[in-house]
Amino acid sequence: MLDLRARYRDVRAFSRELAAPLAPEDMVVQSMPDVSPTKWHLAHTSWFFETFVVSEALAGYEPLDPAYAVLFNSYYNTIGAQFPRPRRGLLSRPTVEQVMAYRAHVDAKMEEVFAAGVSDALASVIEVGCHHEEQHQELLLTDIKHVFAQNPLHPRYQDALDERPGESPPLAWTRFDEGVREIGFEGAGFHFDNEGPRHRVFLESFSLASRPVSCGDYVAFIEDGGYGQHALWHSEGWAAVQEHGWAAPAYWKKTQDGWHVFTLRGLRPLNPAEPVAHVSWFEASAYAEWAGARLPTEAEWEVASADAGAEGAFVDDRRFHPKPSAAGELSGMFGDVWEWTASPYVPYPGYRALPGALGEYNGKFMANQYVLRGGACTTRRAHTRPTYRNFFPSGARWQLSGFRLAK
């Protein structure tokens, strides 16, 4: 049986660990509208537990600061107003020290909640809160990477990796026969509401690549003029290439010594054996077209994941960067990089959002986004599973997003 108190303590401690290498000056910067300051992530996850657990469980509880209800509410209209997301970097107050005091306050109140006993209904909310904080741990890392990437000093979140570039294993294909399959979560254990209901799908026969597309593979696409061939691109993707001047994945830099990539461990030579990361859905789709293949649907990906081989790196490994792909069939489906699919993020048949404010968690975002699967080197190992549906707009590049091919 899940020890919910231990689970809560572990999640909260890991957030503190991830923030520990950062200076207060690092934690207040917002480098673009999609990025939130580290300080905001630490405060928002505390606001979640204060709002949805402590305020409900402790009679007569008064919030530590009523202003936090607006400053750190992300998108819950049921709860009330929110401070605009693109302006979170303007919140110089509360200070980092005050946010850490807020976390300590909420943790102390949560200990009172656990001591008093937790109902099944409240336990389910606490479990959602723990998974929610793990999502923000991933965002904390990808957001601070974007912040650091704007700095010409190339600051490091952690010490550099001592790893030599290599070659990825040859690409192979695993075939799956046509037939009716079932996808979606079913059974015991935690899952988000967007992972169900479990339902049947018919799949034509297909083949899936043995590993994600590597950095070496992607260099060949660049050198063949992939970013200059409009026929490979969707119209909106081609417009993005022109508007933003895309010529390589995010964080790649061409120098006299060849390609380099900015990582959480600083600027380093590109390793051709690593899965390519920080590409948009548009770039993944254009590469697939260039390679004479396509992106898998999320149903194909989930069915194939039952046969997955060696896993990649997760944040638990404290590597903070994808590791070179392993040889074998269907390696790296879990970890290293999130994998774009061809599937738009839409509800499964029979889906109904949860009642109340938590119903705003997933369902209202089911438009104009694509599904990614598998987790990344910034994801906690226990946080992902075959049915987990991540989602981002087709032009998003600041997440650890890669892809593998299908035919």
N, C-alpha and C positions, 0 to 999 in steps of 0.2 A: 504494500500500500504506500502511496506517495506521502512522504513526510513534507507537508506543505510549508511548515515553518522553516525547515532546513532548505527547501527549494527557494523560498523567498530570500533567505539570508544569502544563499549562494549567488543568486542573480544580482542582488544589490551590491554585494562585495565585488563582483566581476566588473560592474560599471565603474566602481571606484578605481579598480586596478587599471582599466582602460584609460581613465582620465589622468592617472598618476604621472605619466611622462610629460604632461602638458603644463606650460606656464599659464598663469592667469591671462596674459596677453593673447595666448593662442585660443583660449576658450571663449572669447567674446566676438570673434570675427565671423562675418557672414560674407562669403565670397561670391555668391550668386543667389537668386531667389529660391532655388531648390535646396540650397544648403542652409542648415540651421547651426548656430553656434553650439559648441560643446556644452556650454553652460545651460542653454535652453533644453537640450536633451536631458540633462541631469535633473532639471527642474520639472519638465513636463512629465517624466515618468513618475516622479514623486507626487505631482498633482493628480495623476491617474489613481494612485492608491489612496490619496487623501479624499478624493471626490467620490470614488466608486466603492471604497471599502470602509475607511475610517469614519467618514461622515455618516455612513449607514449603520455601522456597527456600534459606535460609542454614543450613547445618549447624551445630548447636550453639547456635543463637540462643536467648537468654534474654530474655523480655519485659522491657520497661523497668520495669514495676511489675506484679507478679502480681495485685494488687487490681483493676487495670483490666479484667481478664477478666470480672469480675462487674459492675463499675460501668458499663461501656460496651457490654455485650452487650445488644442490644435485645430479641430474641425467639428466638434460636437455641438451642433446647433441646438440640440435638445437641452444641453446644459446652459447655454447662454452665448454671449458675444465672445469673439476671439480677437487678439491683437493680430494685425495682418502678417502673414508668413513672410513676405519679402522684406519686412522691416524689423525682423527679430534682432538683427545686428545693431539696431539703434538702442537696444535696451541695456545701457550701461549699468543701470540699477534694476533689480537688486544685483549686488556684486557677486563674484564667484564665492567669496567667503559666506555671504548670506544664503546663497543657493545650497552650499554644503551644509549649512546649519538647518536649512529647510529639509534636506534629505535626512539628517539625523533626527529631526523632530518627527517626521513621518515614520521613520523606522521605529522610534520609541513607541509611537501610538499603535503601530502594527503589532508590536510585542504585546501591548495590552489587549488587542483584538484576539491574538492567538491564545493568550492566557485565559480569556473569558470563554473560549470555545467558539468554533466556527461551524455554522450550518452548512449543509450541502450546497445551498444556493450561493452563499457567500464564498465558499471554497472554489466554486467554478469561476467566480469573478476574479479571485486572487490568482487563479491559474492563468486566466486570460492576461491579467496584469503582468505576470512573470514572462509570458511569451511576448507580450507587447514590449517590455523592457529589453528583451533580447533583440527584437527588431530594431530598437533605437540604439543598442550597442553597435549593431552593424552600421547604422546610419552615422553614428558618432565617428567611426573609423573612416568611412568613405567621405564624410563631410570634411573632416580635418585633413584628409589627403588632398582634397580640392583646395582648401585654404592654403596649405603648405606649397602646393604646386604654383600658386601665384607669386611666391616669394623667390626672387633671383638668387637667394642664398641657399636654396634647395635644402631646407631644414629636414632633419630626420626625426621621425617619431620613435624609432628604435635603431640600434646599431646596424650597420650594413651586413648583409648576408655574405658569407664566404663560400661562394658557389660558382663553379666554372660553367660557361655556356656549353650546351651539348646539342644533340640531335634528337628529335622526337621519333618514336617508332613509326614504321610505315603504316599508312592508313589502310585499314581492312574494313570489311563490311559484314554485318550479321543480318541474316534474312529472317523475316517473320512472315508466316503464312496468313492469308486472309482469314477472316472469321469474326464472329461476334465476341466481344470482350467486355469486361466490366471495369470501370474506373471510378475513382472517388473513394472517400474514406468510409470505412465500415468497421465496427467493432469497438473494443475498449481503447482508452487512451485519449489524450487531448487532440483536437483538431479544430481549425477555424471553420466557421460556418460555410465559407465559400468552397470548401473541399468536398462538400456533399450536395445532394444525396448521391450515393453510389448508383450507377445506372449503366445500361448497356450501350455499346457503340459498335458499329460495324466498321472494320478496318480492311481496306484492300491490302494485298501483300506489299511489304515494304522492306527496305534495308536501312540500317542505321550504322553510321561510322563508328569505328572502334574507339575513337578518342575525339576530344574537341579539336577544332581548328587551331593550329599552333601559330606562334609568332612567326616562325619560319615560313609556314604556309602563307601567312598574310603578307609578308614582305614580297612574295612572288606576285600577289595580286596588285600591290602598290607598284612594283617595278614594271608590270605589264600595262600600267596606265589605268588601273581599275577606277580611280577617282575621276578620270577624265572621259569615261565611256558612258554617255547618258543612257544608252540602251540597256545597261545593266540595272538601272535604278528606277524605283517608283518615282512618280512625278514629285511628290512632296519631299522624298529623300534627295532627289537631284537639286531641288530648290535649297535644301539645307546645306548641301555641299557648296553651292554657289554663295549662299548668304554667309556661312560661317568659315568658309575657306578650308573645309576638311580635306586633308591630304594623307592622314594616318589616324590611327586610334588616339583617343585622348591620352595625354601624358607621354606620347612618343616625341622624341627630339632627334633630328638628323644633325650629326656633327661630322667633322673631318674624319673621325675614327669610326663612323658608321652610326647605326641606330642606337639610341639610348632610351631608357624609359624611367620616368619618375615614379618612385614607389614610396611606401611608408618608411622604408629604410634608406631613402635618399635616391639620388640619380645613379643609375648603373647601366652597364652595357646590356642590350637586349639579349635575352636567352632564347634562341630559336625553338628550343624544346618545350617552352612553357605555353600553356593555352593563351591565345590572344584574349585580352580583356579590355574593358572600357570602349566597346563598340556599340553603336546604336542598332536597333532592329533594322533600320535602313541599310546600314553597312553590312550586317550579317546577311540580309537578303540579297544585296548586290553581289557579295562574295559567292554565295550559293549559286546565283545565276551564272557568274563567271566560271565556276567550277563544274557546271553541268549537273547540278544537284538542286536541292531545295532544303528548307528548314523542316524539321519534323513537326507534326501537330502535337499538341500536349497529350492527346490520347496515345499516340504512337510512343512518345517519350515515356509515359507512365507504364505502358505495357512492357516496353523494353527494359525498364529499370528493374524488373524482377530478376533479370539475368545480369545485372551490373557486376562488373569486376572490381578491381582495386579502386579505392576511394582516393580523393584528393585531399588537399589541406583544408582544415577548418580553423576557426579562430582559437579553438582550444589548444592548437599546436603552437600558438604565439609566433607563427611565421609571418603572417600579415601580407602574404603574397602568394600567388599560385605557384605550385611546384611543377616540375617537368612531368609530362604525361607518362604513365607507365605502359608497358607493353601488355598485350592481352585483349580479350574481347570486352568491349563496352567499359573501358576504364574511365575513371574520373567523372562518372555521371553524378556523383555526390561530392561536393567540395570543389575547391579551386575557383571556378567561375560559375555564376548563374548562366543557364543556357536558354537563349531566346528560342521560342517556338513560333510556328506559323499561326498560332491560335489567338484570336482576339479574346480579351478577358470579358467573358459573358457568364451569366448564371447557368448552372447545370439545370436540367429538367427537374422541376419540383422544388427548386430553391426558394426559401423564404428567409429574409433577414431576421435576425434576432429582434425581439421586442425591446422598446426603450432606447436609451442612448447608445448602448453597445451595438444596436442594429445599424449604426452609422459606420461601423468599423470597416466593412468590406463592400457591402452591396451597392452603396451609392457611387462607388468608383468603377462600376462595370460599364465603362464607355471609353472609347478612344485610347485603349491601352492593349498591350500584348502580354501574354503569359510567359514567364521564365520558370525554369525548373532546376532543382538539384542542390542549391546552396553554393556558397563560395568560401574563400579563405577568410572571410570576415563574418561567417555564420557559425553559431555554436552547433557542434555536431548533433546534439540531442534535439535541436530546434527544428531540423528539417526531416523530411520523410518523403516517400514516393508520391504522395498525393498533394504535397504542399504547392500552392499556386502563388508565386510572386508575380508582380505586375508593374509595368512602367510604360510611359508613353514611348512611341516609336523612335523619338529623337533623343532619348535619355542616354548619356554616355558616362556619367560620373560614378555609376555603380559598377561593381565587378561583374560585368555582363560579357559573356562570350557566347559560343554556339558550337554545335556539331551538325554535320550534314546528314541528310536523308535522301533516299531515292525511292 
